[in-house]
Amino acid sequence: MLSNIRVATKYLERVAQEKTALKIRTLQKLLSRGGAFGVISAYTTVSKSENQKRHGMLMADLQKLGHRPTTLKGSWEGVTEKSLLIPRMRPEDLFKLGRKYEQDAVIYKSKDGVIGMYYTKGAPRAEVAVDPKGEAAVAIANDPSLYSKARGVSFQFEFLWGQEVPWNGSSPISRKQLRQLVKEQLKF
């Protein structure tokens, strides 16, 4: 009987590793060039019940736009919140919803691979998740210390915090703009 338990345990461990690998591959596919997505939350500093109500309203708005988002467990300024990852999200819809739900910022990854944190409250500004070569910077692992979690996979966008870049408030930063920013403005 002990040997059957060991076999079953090893099998379950292998299945868990394979499922994590599949989830990581799915996330990596989303991160590759060609696929756009948005990340947004409706949470603010209101009560838990009000945040849940706002989350439901955001889900309804996204469904009206034809989206089926994936729920994430995210973190903003040290506070855990429900966020949504929306494949094929149009940036103008994401920015509009960010303003509607009074979000400090939303995350958008364009088809050409630029990941930006776009601040939708106050003056338009952005921060980018980029490495010194101008490529998107993302950490993906089964590591609970990373900022976001989705179905057992943890990840975080490696934003260059504190290095704000110009943003017009409506169009995401293009790859061409990013290359210029890497050359002239961003410090690694």
C-alpha positions as CSV (number, residue, x, y, z in Angstrom):
1,M,0.0,0.0,0.0
2,L,2.9,2.4,0.8
3,S,4.3,1.8,-2.6
4,N,0.9,2.7,-4.2
5,I,0.8,5.9,-2.3
6,R,4.3,6.8,-3.5
7,V,3.4,6.1,-7.1
8,A,0.2,8.1,-6.8
9,T,2.1,11.0,-5.2
10,K,4.8,11.0,-8.0
11,Y,2.0,10.9,-10.6
12,L,0.2,13.9,-9.0
13,E,3.5,15.8,-8.7
14,R,4.2,15.2,-12.4
15,V,0.6,16.2,-13.4
16,A,0.9,19.4,-11.3
17,Q,4.3,20.3,-13.0
18,E,2.8,19.7,-16.5
19,K,-0.3,21.9,-15.7
20,T,2.0,24.6,-14.4
21,A,4.1,24.3,-17.6
22,L,1.0,24.6,-19.8
23,K,-0.2,27.6,-17.9
24,I,3.3,29.2,-18.2
25,R,3.3,28.5,-22.0
26,T,-0.2,30.1,-22.3
27,L,1.1,33.2,-20.6
28,Q,4.2,33.2,-22.7
29,K,2.1,33.0,-25.8
30,L,0.1,36.0,-24.7
31,L,3.3,37.9,-24.1
32,S,4.8,37.1,-27.5
33,R,4.4,39.7,-30.2
34,G,1.2,39.7,-32.1
35,G,-1.1,39.4,-29.1
36,A,-2.5,42.4,-27.3
37,F,-4.0,42.3,-23.8
38,G,-5.1,44.6,-21.0
39,V,-5.0,44.3,-17.2
40,I,-7.5,46.2,-15.1
41,S,-9.1,46.2,-11.7
42,A,-12.2,48.0,-10.4
43,Y,-10.9,47.9,-6.8
44,T,-10.3,51.2,-5.0
45,T,-10.0,52.1,-1.3
46,V,-13.7,51.5,-0.6
47,S,-15.2,48.6,1.4
48,K,-14.8,45.0,0.4
49,S,-18.5,44.7,-0.5
50,E,-18.3,47.9,-2.7
51,N,-15.2,46.5,-4.4
52,Q,-17.0,43.3,-5.2
53,K,-19.9,45.2,-6.6
54,R,-17.5,47.3,-8.7
55,H,-15.8,44.2,-9.9
56,G,-19.1,42.7,-11.1
57,M,-19.9,45.9,-12.9
58,L,-16.6,45.8,-14.7
59,M,-17.1,42.2,-15.7
60,A,-20.5,43.2,-17.1
61,D,-18.9,46.1,-19.1
62,L,-16.3,43.7,-20.5
63,Q,-18.9,41.1,-21.5
64,K,-20.8,43.8,-23.3
65,L,-17.6,44.5,-25.3
66,G,-17.4,40.8,-26.1
67,H,-14.5,39.9,-23.7
68,R,-14.0,36.9,-21.5
69,P,-11.4,38.0,-19.0
70,T,-9.2,35.8,-16.8
71,T,-9.3,36.7,-13.1
72,L,-5.9,37.5,-11.5
73,K,-4.9,38.0,-8.0
74,G,-2.9,41.2,-8.2
75,S,-1.3,43.8,-6.0
76,W,-1.3,47.6,-6.1
77,E,0.7,49.6,-3.6
78,G,1.0,46.6,-1.3
79,V,-2.8,45.8,-1.3
80,T,-4.1,42.6,-2.9
81,E,-7.0,43.0,-5.3
82,K,-8.8,41.1,-8.0
83,S,-7.7,42.1,-11.5
84,L,-8.7,41.0,-14.9
85,L,-6.5,40.0,-17.8
86,I,-8.3,40.6,-21.1
87,P,-6.9,39.2,-24.3
88,R,-7.3,41.2,-27.5
89,M,-8.4,44.3,-25.6
90,R,-8.5,47.5,-27.5
91,P,-6.4,50.2,-25.8
92,E,-9.0,52.9,-26.1
93,D,-11.6,50.6,-24.4
94,L,-9.1,49.8,-21.6
95,F,-8.2,53.4,-21.0
96,K,-11.8,54.4,-21.0
97,L,-12.7,51.7,-18.4
98,G,-9.6,52.7,-16.3
99,R,-11.0,56.2,-16.1
100,K,-14.6,55.0,-15.5
101,Y,-13.5,52.8,-12.5
102,E,-11.2,55.5,-11.2
103,Q,-8.1,53.4,-11.5
104,D,-4.7,54.9,-10.9
105,A,-3.4,52.9,-13.8
106,V,-4.0,50.0,-16.2
107,I,-1.6,47.8,-18.0
108,Y,-1.6,47.3,-21.7
109,K,0.5,45.1,-23.9
110,S,0.4,46.1,-27.6
111,K,0.6,43.7,-30.6
112,D,4.1,44.9,-31.2
113,G,5.2,43.8,-27.7
114,V,5.3,47.0,-25.6
115,I,4.1,46.6,-22.1
116,G,3.0,49.8,-20.4
117,M,1.6,51.0,-17.1
118,Y,-0.7,53.8,-18.3
119,Y,-1.8,56.2,-15.6
120,T,-5.4,57.1,-16.2
121,K,-5.8,59.4,-13.1
122,G,-4.4,62.9,-13.3
123,A,-2.0,63.9,-16.0
124,P,-1.3,61.2,-18.6
125,R,2.0,59.4,-18.0
126,A,3.3,55.9,-18.4
127,E,6.0,53.5,-17.2
128,V,7.2,50.6,-19.4
129,A,8.4,47.0,-18.6
130,V,11.4,46.8,-20.8
131,D,15.0,45.4,-20.7
132,P,18.1,47.2,-22.0
133,K,17.6,45.7,-25.5
134,G,14.1,47.2,-25.7
135,E,12.3,43.9,-25.2
136,A,9.4,43.3,-22.8
137,A,10.6,42.4,-19.3
138,V,8.5,39.9,-17.5
139,A,9.2,37.4,-14.7
140,I,7.2,34.2,-14.9
141,A,7.5,31.5,-12.2
142,N,5.7,29.4,-9.7
143,D,6.8,31.9,-7.1
144,P,4.4,33.4,-4.6
145,S,6.5,36.5,-4.1
146,L,5.7,37.8,-7.6
147,Y,2.9,40.4,-7.9
148,S,0.3,38.7,-10.0
149,K,-1.1,35.2,-9.9
150,A,-3.4,33.4,-12.4
151,R,-4.4,29.7,-12.0
152,G,-1.2,28.7,-10.1
153,V,1.2,30.8,-12.2
154,S,2.9,33.8,-10.7
155,F,4.3,36.7,-12.8
156,Q,5.2,40.3,-12.7
157,F,5.9,42.9,-15.3
158,E,9.4,44.4,-14.7
159,F,8.4,48.0,-14.9
160,L,11.1,50.6,-14.7
161,W,9.5,52.2,-11.6
162,G,10.0,55.9,-11.3
163,Q,11.0,56.4,-14.9
164,E,7.9,57.9,-16.3
165,V,7.7,58.4,-20.1
166,P,5.6,60.7,-22.2
167,W,2.1,59.4,-23.0
168,N,-0.6,61.3,-25.0
169,G,-3.4,59.8,-22.9
170,S,-5.0,57.9,-25.7
171,S,-2.6,55.8,-27.8
172,P,-0.3,53.2,-26.4
173,I,3.4,53.7,-26.7
174,S,4.7,52.2,-30.0
175,R,7.8,50.0,-30.5
176,K,9.4,52.9,-32.4
177,Q,8.8,55.3,-29.5
178,L,10.1,52.7,-27.0
179,R,13.4,52.3,-29.0
180,Q,13.9,56.0,-28.8
181,L,13.1,56.1,-25.1
182,V,15.6,53.2,-24.5
183,K,18.3,55.2,-26.3
184,E,17.6,58.6,-24.8
185,Q,15.8,58.5,-21.5
186,L,15.5,55.1,-19.7
187,K,18.2,54.1,-17.3
188,F,18.9,50.4,-16.4
